[in-house]
Amino acid sequence: MIALFMVSCYEIEKPKKPKNLISKEEMVNILLDLKLLASTTGQNVKVLDSNNVDAERFVYNKYNIDSTQFALSSDYYAHNIEDYEAIYEKVKDSLEAINNYYNDLQSKDVEAGEEEANKRESAEEAPLETGLITPPSDK
């Protein structure tokens, strides 16, 4: 009898598919936006706070969803592990792509700044031209 009770406790009922289930692709975008907004620091947080921006509400409005729809969809995908892993793998890949993009931009800015500094150094070292025009020789 005790064994039967313990076995029945382990059977967790999977949630039914919500009528307004958010698509996997849209879940990726929503989660990506939420992760990006959650990662704001310093001055960016002050800007959000001073404009009374609630990150979650902003994302929900952007995707025309509400917190219940998001929670039900998230719960549904969490119980379908392959879907859940696929969603989070795409979020991870997107975050890495964004990170690489901005790292590349930063590297290009540094390289451009170094190139500009080198040009200025070269210009400072170059002899000044007098600007005089020498007449052609009569030979």
C-alpha positions in Angstrom: 0.0 0.0 0.0 2.8 2.4 0.9 4.6 1.5 -2.3 1.5 2.3 -4.4 1.2 5.7 -2.7 4.8 6.5 -3.4 4.6 5.5 -7.0 1.5 7.6 -7.5 3.3 10.7 -6.1 5.9 10.4 -8.8 3.4 10.7 -11.5 3.4 14.4 -12.2 0.6 15.5 -14.5 1.9 17.2 -17.5 0.2 20.5 -18.4 -2.2 20.5 -21.3 -1.3 22.4 -24.3 -2.6 26.0 -23.8 -5.1 27.3 -26.3 -3.0 30.4 -26.9 0.4 28.6 -26.8 3.3 30.9 -27.8 5.2 29.5 -30.7 8.7 28.2 -30.1 10.2 30.9 -32.3 8.4 33.6 -30.4 9.4 32.1 -27.1 13.0 32.3 -28.2 12.5 36.0 -29.0 10.7 36.7 -25.8 13.2 34.9 -23.7 16.1 36.7 -25.5 14.5 40.1 -24.9 13.9 39.2 -21.2 17.6 38.1 -20.8 18.9 41.2 -22.5 16.8 43.5 -20.4 17.7 41.6 -17.3 21.4 42.1 -18.0 21.1 45.9 -18.0 23.5 47.5 -15.5 24.6 50.9 -14.3 23.3 53.8 -16.3 21.0 51.7 -18.4 19.1 50.6 -15.3 18.8 54.2 -14.2 17.3 55.1 -17.6 14.8 52.3 -17.4 13.9 53.2 -13.8 13.6 57.0 -14.5 11.2 56.2 -17.3 9.2 53.7 -15.2 9.9 50.9 -17.6 9.0 47.5 -16.3 11.1 45.1 -18.4 8.6 42.2 -18.3 5.6 44.4 -19.1 7.6 46.0 -21.9 8.3 42.6 -23.4 4.8 41.3 -22.9 3.4 44.5 -24.7 5.9 44.1 -27.5 4.7 40.5 -28.2 1.1 41.3 -27.4 0.9 38.6 -24.7 0.2 38.7 -21.0 2.0 37.1 -18.0 -0.5 34.2 -17.8 0.0 33.3 -21.4 3.7 33.4 -21.0 3.6 31.3 -17.8 1.3 28.7 -19.3 3.4 28.4 -22.4 6.7 28.3 -20.4 5.2 25.6 -18.2 4.1 23.6 -21.1 7.5 23.7 -22.8 9.3 23.0 -19.6 7.4 19.6 -19.4 8.3 18.8 -23.0 12.0 18.7 -22.5 13.1 18.4 -26.2 11.2 21.6 -27.0 12.5 23.3 -23.9 16.1 22.5 -24.7 15.7 23.5 -28.3 14.3 26.9 -27.2 17.0 27.6 -24.7 19.7 26.4 -27.2 18.5 29.0 -29.7 18.4 31.7 -27.0 22.0 30.8 -26.0 23.1 30.8 -29.6 21.5 34.2 -30.2 23.1 35.7 -27.1 26.5 34.4 -28.2 25.9 35.8 -31.7 25.0 39.2 -30.2 28.1 39.1 -28.0 30.4 38.2 -30.9 28.8 41.0 -33.0 29.5 43.7 -30.4 33.0 42.3 -29.6 33.8 42.5 -33.3 32.5 46.1 -33.4 34.5 47.0 -30.4 37.6 45.5 -32.0 37.0 47.4 -35.2 36.6 50.6 -33.2 39.9 49.9 -31.4 41.6 49.2 -34.7 40.2 52.3 -36.3 41.3 54.4 -33.4 44.8 52.9 -33.5 44.9 53.5 -37.3 43.8 57.1 -36.8 46.5 57.6 -34.1 49.1 56.2 -36.4 48.1 58.6 -39.2 48.3 61.5 -36.8 51.8 60.4 -35.6 52.9 60.0 -39.2 51.6 63.5 -40.1 53.4 65.0 -37.1 56.7 63.3 -38.2 56.4 64.2 -41.9 58.4 67.3 -43.0 56.4 70.3 -43.7 56.0 71.3 -47.4 56.7 74.9 -48.2 54.0 75.1 -50.8 56.4 76.9 -53.1 56.1 76.2 -56.8 59.4 75.9 -58.6 59.5 77.3 -62.1 60.2 74.9 -64.8 63.8 74.8 -66.0 64.6 76.2 -69.5 66.7 73.3 -70.6 
